[in-house]
Amino acid sequence: MTTHASQTASPTLPRRGPGRRYLALWFPFLPTDRILQERRRQSAGQAEGPFVLVDKARGALRIAALNAAALESGLKAGMALADARACLPALRVGETDPQADADLLQACATLCEMFTPLVALDGADGVLLDVTGCAHLFGGEEGLRMQARRTLARLGLHTRAVVADTPDAARALARHGAAKVVPPGETAAFVAGLPLAALDLGADTHLALGRAGFRAVGELAERPSQALTARFGAGLATKLARLMGREDIRLTPLRDPPACMAERHFPEPLGAMDSLMAVLERLGREVGAILERRGEGGRLFEASFFRTDGAVRRIVVETAQPLRDAPGLLRLVRLKIDALADPLDPGFGFDALRLAVRRAEPFDQSQADLEGKPDPDGDVAALVDRLVARFGRAQVLRFAARDSHDPLRAAALEPAAAPAAPWPEPDPGQPPSRPVTLFDPPQAIEALAEVPDGPPLRFRWRRVLHDVARAEGPERIAPEWWRVGARPPATRDYYRVENGQGRRFWVFREGFHGEGEGRPRWFLHGLFA
């Protein structure tokens, strides 16, 4: 069983030093491998042979993709189907499906996250992995390369894989070279013999380079970059520097790397759920130790189960407060698994298990009160976590403050486990500016007030007449101009009023005297406690 625990400086891209290493995976027959894989599942005894996918181009059906057997038979992409059938009358033919190919490549990239969390797509037929610091888990870079190929081969996919110093070099060697693992610092020597097609700069640039007498990448590398830029543009010099290993552009991964993580790779697939939960608890302790050293706790945890057939299941747990307690986390994961509509099926077993912290926050140690009782807020947070794990994030809500002067938008319901902005603190010694109870919508009242903009003298609400003893205001609240449409709502003047019995109300006048048709209207918006 292989163990790995790691931490990054932040939940965004980590700071990276020199000496990065990249693994490029190229799928030369991805479209046909997908079709043949589906047919093998339907008919296990079906024989292999030349197989192509066609698409209509230039008024005829032409080969868009082909498998290895068709390539060895002399067929090429772009060849008319009629010419291909003349060469191979028994040729099997299918139709292209670019969306299905893209979905399969995305699934392969997700599966490759079992080797590193830094995975990116490389065009329509490749995947790039930043494998810096990961090779020792698989017996070195060659072991990692072979393990990635074996994992994808179980899915019926042909691959070529190369490890090099830069993503561009690894990509070019996978498509045009014969290298497997380029020793660190020796990229230029391995790339020098590649054809100009490895530059991937377009047909016009390749034609111009060929007419200038260049045949290999190494011949361009011997020329001054200023001369190449003056004749062929800055793109050539930039691409050449990346290809020769002099410039590393880094990867933009499909998902942000976690704040920290721990994982296990199993020598044999593991399918017993009790064993998986035991491994997950140990991973929780390792992650908790990392968070403790950093003075943080996790708010968003993700357990990834990598199955032998290429499926990846993710269990996401979000907590109301920072957490680094492994048993508590395991209880939430079990609740989440039990509540899944699609059960966590181990199939033929899992190859790897990873626990990642997707969001971390500063962790404040809880302290008991003078009577030795724990903080009751912790019990409420634990209850919220269990409810969220059992019923789902969208089913457990709370009111949260919003940065808005409009009382209708100053609070909103949001998931209880989501980070929330603090409620504004009232001014010391001053009564609250907003009532505890708000009516939605505000209730119309009949009011007698001083004109043009005085507070109400008395008002009738629910058939009861209230004489105003005290009034504060007005507080003028205009609508948020960036949200209003062609006819913005009227401006409101709010008053805090108190009747003779000491009951306090929050009322407003909508509109002004002499504005529009009729008199301004009065509404009761809320009640103070």
Secondary structure, DSSP 8 states (H G I E B T S, - for coil): -EEEEEE-SSSS-----S---EEEEE-TTHHHHHHHHHHHHH-TT-----EEEEEEETTEEEEEEE-HHHHHTT--TT-BHHHHHHH-TT-EEEE--HHHHHHHHHHHHHHGGGT-S-EEE-TTSEEEEE-TTTGGGGTSHHHHHHHHHHHHHTTT---EEEEESSHHHHHHHHHH---SB--TT-HHHHHTTSBGGGG---HHHHHHHHHTT--BHHHHHTS-HHHHHHHH-HHHHHHHHHHTTS-------SS---SEEEEEEEEEEE--HHHHHHHHHHHHHHHHHHHHHHTEEEEEEEEEEEETTS-EEEEEEEEEEEE--HHHHHHHHHHHHHT-SS----TT-EEEEEEEEEEEEE-------TTS---HHHHHHHHHHHHHHHH-GGGSEEEEE-S-SSTTTSEEEEETTS---------TTS--SS-SEEEEEEEEEEEEE-TTT--EEEEEETTEEEEEEEEEEEEEE---TTT--SS----EEEEEEEETTS-EEEEEEES-TTSSSS--EEEEEEE--
